[in-house]
Structure formats: C-alpha cells, structure tokens
Amino acid sequence: MSEDKKKKYTTVSIPTPLYEKIKKRIEDTGFTSVSDYVTYVLREVLASLEEEEKEEVFSKEEEEKVKERLRALGYLD
C-alpha cells in the first residue's frame, strides 16, 4: 500500500471563488487537484514559519553585552 493511501485526510472548506482561482492557476502544472496545490502551499508556509522560529535571537543578557561593547566603541550613547 502506498504512503498516500495510509494517510488520513480531512475536509477543509474554502470560498468557492478562491477554489476557482486556484483551479485556474494550476492548469498545465504538475498539480492534479486543488487539494494537492493547497496541501503544497500550506506545507511551504509552515516550513517557512518553522525555519523562522529556529533562528537564534539574542537573550536579554547577550543583547546588553553587545550594547555595552557598542557604547565602549562610541557607537551608542
């Protein structure tokens, strides 16, 4: 049995005009259905968001150390 047949699916409702726009957009592409396209787009968006969350940010302590160094160098007042 293929991996797709093992997956469980659900139905998500979208406005009909949006469905029609997507349907027109995917003509002559590798997407075989609006559902395939929407699934692809959502995966891309989620992957992008997860990547943003992984980006390291300075802790408050690290930020203060950087500011102190910049002050010492005369870049900040």
N, CA, C and O atoms as CSV, one atom per row, in Angstrom:
chain,resi,resn,atom,element,x,y,z
A,1,MET,N,N,0.844,-1.177,0.000
A,1,MET,CA,C,0.000,0.000,0.000
A,1,MET,C,C,0.890,1.242,0.000
A,1,MET,O,O,1.854,1.303,0.764
A,2,SER,N,N,0.589,2.223,-0.835
A,2,SER,CA,C,1.418,3.418,-0.903
A,2,SER,C,C,1.228,4.272,0.343
A,2,SER,O,O,0.250,4.133,1.077
A,3,GLU,N,N,2.198,5.163,0.559
A,3,GLU,CA,C,2.162,6.016,1.749
A,3,GLU,C,C,0.929,6.918,1.745
A,3,GLU,O,O,0.341,7.149,2.801
A,4,ASP,N,N,0.518,7.439,0.565
A,4,ASP,CA,C,-0.640,8.320,0.487
A,4,ASP,C,C,-1.923,7.614,0.907
A,4,ASP,O,O,-2.800,8.239,1.504
A,5,LYS,N,N,-2.048,6.340,0.611
A,5,LYS,CA,C,-3.264,5.616,0.960
A,5,LYS,C,C,-3.339,5.336,2.456
A,5,LYS,O,O,-4.428,5.118,2.988
A,6,LYS,N,N,-2.199,5.339,3.139
A,6,LYS,CA,C,-2.172,5.121,4.577
A,6,LYS,C,C,-2.547,6.389,5.344
A,6,LYS,O,O,-3.009,6.310,6.482
A,7,LYS,N,N,-2.354,7.546,4.733
A,7,LYS,CA,C,-2.624,8.819,5.392
A,7,LYS,C,C,-4.125,9.021,5.553
A,7,LYS,O,O,-4.928,8.591,4.725
A,8,LYS,N,N,-4.469,9.681,6.633
A,8,LYS,CA,C,-5.860,10.058,6.838
A,8,LYS,C,C,-6.036,11.488,6.350
A,8,LYS,O,O,-5.127,12.307,6.484
A,9,TYR,N,N,-7.166,11.783,5.801
A,9,TYR,CA,C,-7.442,13.107,5.266
A,9,TYR,C,C,-8.675,13.691,5.926
A,9,TYR,O,O,-9.494,12.973,6.500
A,10,THR,N,N,-8.789,14.990,5.835
A,10,THR,CA,C,-9.942,15.706,6.337
A,10,THR,C,C,-10.374,16.711,5.279
A,10,THR,O,O,-9.661,16.936,4.301
A,11,THR,N,N,-11.508,17.298,5.471
A,11,THR,CA,C,-12.012,18.287,4.529
A,11,THR,C,C,-11.878,19.670,5.141
A,11,THR,O,O,-12.227,19.892,6.301
A,12,VAL,N,N,-11.368,20.592,4.343
A,12,VAL,CA,C,-11.280,21.985,4.748
A,12,VAL,C,C,-12.062,22.788,3.730
A,12,VAL,O,O,-11.881,22.621,2.524
A,13,SER,N,N,-12.921,23.648,4.209
A,13,SER,CA,C,-13.743,24.450,3.306
A,13,SER,C,C,-13.051,25.761,2.985
A,13,SER,O,O,-12.500,26.422,3.865
A,14,ILE,N,N,-13.087,26.127,1.714
A,14,ILE,CA,C,-12.593,27.432,1.284
A,14,ILE,C,C,-13.678,28.057,0.418
A,14,ILE,O,O,-14.506,27.344,-0.148
A,15,PRO,N,N,-13.679,29.375,0.311
A,15,PRO,CA,C,-14.693,30.029,-0.516
A,15,PRO,C,C,-14.601,29.568,-1.981
A,15,PRO,O,O,-13.508,29.360,-2.508
A,16,THR,N,N,-15.736,29.417,-2.610
A,16,THR,CA,C,-15.795,28.951,-3.996
A,16,THR,C,C,-14.970,29.827,-4.946
A,16,THR,O,O,-14.261,29.288,-5.796
A,17,PRO,N,N,-15.039,31.173,-4.830
A,17,PRO,CA,C,-14.202,31.985,-5.737
A,17,PRO,C,C,-12.706,31.685,-5.593
A,17,PRO,O,O,-11.974,31.687,-6.583
A,18,LEU,N,N,-12.256,31.429,-4.373
A,18,LEU,CA,C,-10.854,31.078,-4.162
A,18,LEU,C,C,-10.539,29.735,-4.799
A,18,LEU,O,O,-9.499,29.576,-5.438
A,19,TYR,N,N,-11.426,28.774,-4.628
A,19,TYR,CA,C,-11.268,27.457,-5.250
A,19,TYR,C,C,-11.122,27.602,-6.758
A,19,TYR,O,O,-10.243,26.990,-7.365
A,20,GLU,N,N,-11.986,28.411,-7.358
A,20,GLU,CA,C,-11.949,28.609,-8.810
A,20,GLU,C,C,-10.645,29.272,-9.256
A,20,GLU,O,O,-10.088,28.902,-10.289
A,21,LYS,N,N,-10.154,30.247,-8.485
A,21,LYS,CA,C,-8.877,30.897,-8.820
A,21,LYS,C,C,-7.734,29.892,-8.780
A,21,LYS,O,O,-6.878,29.872,-9.665
A,22,ILE,N,N,-7.730,29.057,-7.739
A,22,ILE,CA,C,-6.671,28.052,-7.613
A,22,ILE,C,C,-6.771,27.046,-8.754
A,22,ILE,O,O,-5.764,26.668,-9.352
A,23,LYS,N,N,-7.983,26.620,-9.046
A,23,LYS,CA,C,-8.193,25.653,-10.127
A,23,LYS,C,C,-7.644,26.185,-11.446
A,23,LYS,O,O,-7.007,25.453,-12.203
A,24,LYS,N,N,-7.895,27.466,-11.717
A,24,LYS,CA,C,-7.390,28.076,-12.951
A,24,LYS,C,C,-5.866,28.189,-12.903
A,24,LYS,O,O,-5.190,27.965,-13.907
A,25,ARG,N,N,-5.334,28.536,-11.738
A,25,ARG,CA,C,-3.896,28.727,-11.588
A,25,ARG,C,C,-3.112,27.445,-11.811
A,25,ARG,O,O,-1.994,27.495,-12.323
A,26,ILE,N,N,-3.664,26.305,-11.445
A,26,ILE,CA,C,-2.907,25.059,-11.539
A,26,ILE,C,C,-3.048,24.355,-12.889
A,26,ILE,O,O,-2.463,23.294,-13.106
A,27,GLU,N,N,-3.826,24.949,-13.790
A,27,GLU,CA,C,-3.939,24.348,-15.120
A,27,GLU,C,C,-2.553,24.255,-15.746
A,27,GLU,O,O,-1.754,25.184,-15.638
A,28,ASP,N,N,-2.277,23.157,-16.385
A,28,ASP,CA,C,-0.999,22.929,-17.072
A,28,ASP,C,C,0.200,22.939,-16.124
A,28,ASP,O,O,1.309,23.302,-16.516
A,29,THR,N,N,-0.034,22.540,-14.880
A,29,THR,CA,C,1.073,22.379,-13.937
A,29,THR,C,C,1.100,20.916,-13.520
A,29,THR,O,O,0.318,20.108,-14.021
A,30,GLY,N,N,1.974,20.585,-12.629
A,30,GLY,CA,C,2.062,19.211,-12.149
A,30,GLY,C,C,1.025,18.872,-11.089
A,30,GLY,O,O,0.927,17.726,-10.650
A,31,PHE,N,N,0.257,19.869,-10.682
A,31,PHE,CA,C,-0.749,19.614,-9.660
A,31,PHE,C,C,-1.983,19.002,-10.299
A,31,PHE,O,O,-2.489,19.489,-11.310
A,32,THR,N,N,-2.458,17.921,-9.684
A,32,THR,CA,C,-3.598,17.201,-10.250
A,32,THR,C,C,-4.926,17.616,-9.632
A,32,THR,O,O,-5.994,17.256,-10.128
A,33,SER,N,N,-4.845,18.387,-8.531
A,33,SER,CA,C,-6.087,18.829,-7.905
A,33,SER,C,C,-5.827,20.076,-7.070
A,33,SER,O,O,-4.688,20.389,-6.722
A,34,VAL,N,N,-6.904,20.775,-6.759
A,34,VAL,CA,C,-6.809,21.940,-5.884
A,34,VAL,C,C,-6.290,21.499,-4.519
A,34,VAL,O,O,-5.481,22.193,-3.905
A,35,SER,N,N,-6.754,20.352,-4.050
A,35,SER,CA,C,-6.291,19.844,-2.754
A,35,SER,C,C,-4.787,19.629,-2.738
A,35,SER,O,O,-4.128,19.970,-1.755
A,36,ASP,N,N,-4.232,19.072,-3.806
A,36,ASP,CA,C,-2.783,18.866,-3.882
A,36,ASP,C,C,-2.041,20.195,-3.795
A,36,ASP,O,O,-1.036,20.309,-3.093
A,37,TYR,N,N,-2.542,21.197,-4.511
A,37,TYR,CA,C,-1.904,22.509,-4.521
A,37,TYR,C,C,-1.986,23.160,-3.147
A,37,TYR,O,O,-0.989,23.677,-2.642
A,38,VAL,N,N,-3.159,23.138,-2.546
A,38,VAL,CA,C,-3.347,23.752,-1.235
A,38,VAL,C,C,-2.466,23.059,-0.196
A,38,VAL,O,O,-1.878,23.728,0.653
A,39,THR,N,N,-2.368,21.745,-0.251
A,39,THR,CA,C,-1.506,21.000,0.657
A,39,THR,C,C,-0.053,21.432,0.481
A,39,THR,O,O,0.659,21.643,1.463
A,40,TYR,N,N,0.386,21.562,-0.767
A,40,TYR,CA,C,1.753,22.001,-1.057
A,40,TYR,C,C,2.015,23.393,-0.480
A,40,TYR,O,O,3.030,23.612,0.181
A,41,VAL,N,N,1.105,24.327,-0.728
A,41,VAL,CA,C,1.281,25.698,-0.262
A,41,VAL,C,C,1.320,25.746,1.261
A,41,VAL,O,O,2.165,26.435,1.833
A,42,LEU,N,N,0.425,25.032,1.922
A,42,LEU,CA,C,0.407,25.031,3.383
A,42,LEU,C,C,1.681,24.431,3.955
A,42,LEU,O,O,2.203,24.931,4.951
A,43,ARG,N,N,2.183,23.381,3.349
A,43,ARG,CA,C,3.450,22.793,3.814
A,43,ARG,C,C,4.593,23.790,3.687
A,43,ARG,O,O,5.429,23.903,4.584
A,44,GLU,N,N,4.627,24.513,2.569
A,44,GLU,CA,C,5.674,25.514,2.360
A,44,GLU,C,C,5.587,26.629,3.390
A,44,GLU,O,O,6.605,27.050,3.939
A,45,VAL,N,N,4.389,27.103,3.652
A,45,VAL,CA,C,4.199,28.176,4.630
A,45,VAL,C,C,4.628,27.702,6.018
A,45,VAL,O,O,5.353,28.407,6.719
A,46,LEU,N,N,4.189,26.530,6.408
A,46,LEU,CA,C,4.558,26.005,7.721
A,46,LEU,C,C,6.063,25.785,7.842
A,46,LEU,O,O,6.652,26.078,8.882
A,47,ALA,N,N,6.679,25.277,6.795
A,47,ALA,CA,C,8.131,25.064,6.816
A,47,ALA,C,C,8.857,26.397,6.982
A,47,ALA,O,O,9.843,26.486,7.713
A,48,SER,N,N,8.369,27.419,6.309
A,48,SER,CA,C,8.968,28.751,6.413
A,48,SER,C,C,8.829,29.298,7.830
A,48,SER,O,O,9.778,29.855,8.382
A,49,LEU,N,N,7.660,29.140,8.409
A,49,LEU,CA,C,7.436,29.612,9.781
A,49,LEU,C,C,8.312,28.856,10.775
A,49,LEU,O,O,8.872,29.451,11.695
A,50,GLU,N,N,8.425,27.555,10.587
A,50,GLU,CA,C,9.270,26.755,11.479
A,50,GLU,C,C,10.727,27.169,11.358
A,50,GLU,O,O,11.451,27.191,12.353
A,51,GLU,N,N,11.155,27.494,10.164
A,51,GLU,CA,C,12.535,27.934,9.947
A,51,GLU,C,C,12.781,29.264,10.657
A,51,GLU,O,O,13.832,29.456,11.269
A,52,GLU,N,N,11.819,30.177,10.576
A,52,GLU,CA,C,11.942,31.461,11.268
A,52,GLU,C,C,12.042,31.260,12.770
A,52,GLU,O,O,12.816,31.945,13.439
A,53,GLU,N,N,11.266,30.326,13.303
A,53,GLU,CA,C,11.283,30.062,14.740
A,53,GLU,C,C,12.625,29.493,15.192
A,53,GLU,O,O,13.030,29.695,16.336
A,54,LYS,N,N,13.311,28.788,14.306
A,54,LYS,CA,C,14.595,28.178,14.652
A,54,LYS,C,C,15.719,29.203,14.726
A,54,LYS,O,O,16.727,28.985,15.397
A,55,GLU,N,N,15.536,30.326,14.031
A,55,GLU,CA,C,16.588,31.333,14.008
A,55,GLU,C,C,16.868,31.799,15.429
A,55,GLU,O,O,15.954,32.113,16.192
A,56,GLU,N,N,18.153,31.836,15.764
A,56,GLU,CA,C,18.525,32.234,17.111
A,56,GLU,C,C,18.407,33.736,17.259
A,56,GLU,O,O,18.738,34.499,16.351
A,57,VAL,N,N,17.936,34.137,18.409
A,57,VAL,CA,C,17.888,35.556,18.747
A,57,VAL,C,C,18.711,35.748,20.005
A,57,VAL,O,O,18.955,34.806,20.758
A,58,PHE,N,N,19.125,36.957,20.214
A,58,PHE,CA,C,19.908,37.259,21.405
A,58,PHE,C,C,19.031,37.180,22.644
A,58,PHE,O,O,17.877,37.606,22.629
A,59,SER,N,N,19.584,36.636,23.706
A,59,SER,CA,C,18.908,36.721,25.000
A,59,SER,C,C,19.076,38.161,25.477
A,59,SER,O,O,19.881,38.909,24.921
A,60,LYS,N,N,18.336,38.546,26.484
A,60,LYS,CA,C,18.456,39.913,27.026
A,60,LYS,C,C,19.887,40.165,27.501
A,60,LYS,O,O,20.438,41.249,27.309
A,61,GLU,N,N,20.469,39.160,28.115
A,61,GLU,CA,C,21.838,39.285,28.616
A,61,GLU,C,C,22.827,39.503,27.470
A,61,GLU,O,O,23.703,40.364,27.552
A,62,GLU,N,N,22.680,38.717,26.402
A,62,GLU,CA,C,23.574,38.854,25.245
A,62,GLU,C,C,23.380,40.212,24.575
A,62,GLU,O,O,24.343,40.845,24.143
A,63,GLU,N,N,22.134,40.646,24.495
A,63,GLU,CA,C,21.846,41.947,23.886
A,63,GLU,C,C,22.513,43.071,24.691
A,63,GLU,O,O,23.074,43.999,24.108
A,64,GLU,N,N,22.454,42.995,26.002
A,64,GLU,CA,C,23.086,44.015,26.848
A,64,GLU,C,C,24.600,44.019,26.667
A,64,GLU,O,O,25.220,45.082,26.648
A,65,LYS,N,N,25.198,42.835,26.535
A,65,LYS,CA,C,26.644,42.759,26.321
A,65,LYS,C,C,27.036,43.425,25.013
A,65,LYS,O,O,28.038,44.137,24.950
A,66,VAL,N,N,26.248,43.196,23.969
A,66,VAL,CA,C,26.522,43.815,22.669
A,66,VAL,C,C,26.388,45.329,22.783
A,66,VAL,O,O,27.222,46.072,22.265
A,67,LYS,N,N,25.339,45.782,23.460
A,67,LYS,CA,C,25.140,47.224,23.633
A,67,LYS,C,C,26.300,47.846,24.404
A,67,LYS,O,O,26.766,48.932,24.059
A,68,GLU,N,N,26.767,47.161,25.445
A,68,GLU,CA,C,27.909,47.667,26.220
A,68,GLU,C,C,29.147,47.801,25.335
A,68,GLU,O,O,29.869,48.795,25.413
A,69,ARG,N,N,29.385,46.806,24.502
A,69,ARG,CA,C,30.543,46.860,23.593
A,69,ARG,C,C,30.414,48.021,22.609
A,69,ARG,O,O,31.381,48.732,22.337
A,70,LEU,N,N,29.211,48.198,22.085
A,70,LEU,CA,C,28.983,49.289,21.133
A,70,LEU,C,C,29.152,50.654,21.812
A,70,LEU,O,O,29.683,51.591,21.217
A,71,ARG,N,N,28.692,50.750,23.063
A,71,ARG,CA,C,28.885,52.001,23.829
A,71,ARG,C,C,30.384,52.255,24.037
A,71,ARG,O,O,30.859,53.379,23.871
A,72,ALA,N,N,31.109,51.213,24.397
A,72,ALA,CA,C,32.538,51.339,24.650
A,72,ALA,C,C,33.290,51.783,23.392
A,72,ALA,O,O,34.311,52.467,23.465
A,73,LEU,N,N,32.758,51.377,22.247
A,73,LEU,CA,C,33.386,51.760,20.967
A,73,LEU,C,C,32.886,53.115,20.468
A,73,LEU,O,O,33.381,53.634,19.468
A,74,GLY,N,N,31.911,53.681,21.163
A,74,GLY,CA,C,31.407,55.005,20.798
A,74,GLY,C,C,30.272,54.985,19.785
A,74,GLY,O,O,29.911,56.035,19.254
A,75,TYR,N,N,29.710,53.835,19.508
A,75,TYR,CA,C,28.625,53.745,18.544
A,75,TYR,C,C,27.264,54.065,19.154
A,75,TYR,O,O,26.342,54.473,18.449
A,76,LEU,N,N,27.144,53.878,20.468
A,76,LEU,CA,C,25.898,54.194,21.168
A,76,LEU,C,C,26.174,55.182,22.270
A,76,LEU,O,O,27.262,55.203,22.845
A,77,ASP,N,N,25.186,55.999,22.563
A,77,ASP,CA,C,25.324,56.982,23.659
A,77,ASP,C,C,24.864,56.390,24.953
A,77,ASP,O,O,24.902,57.059,25.986
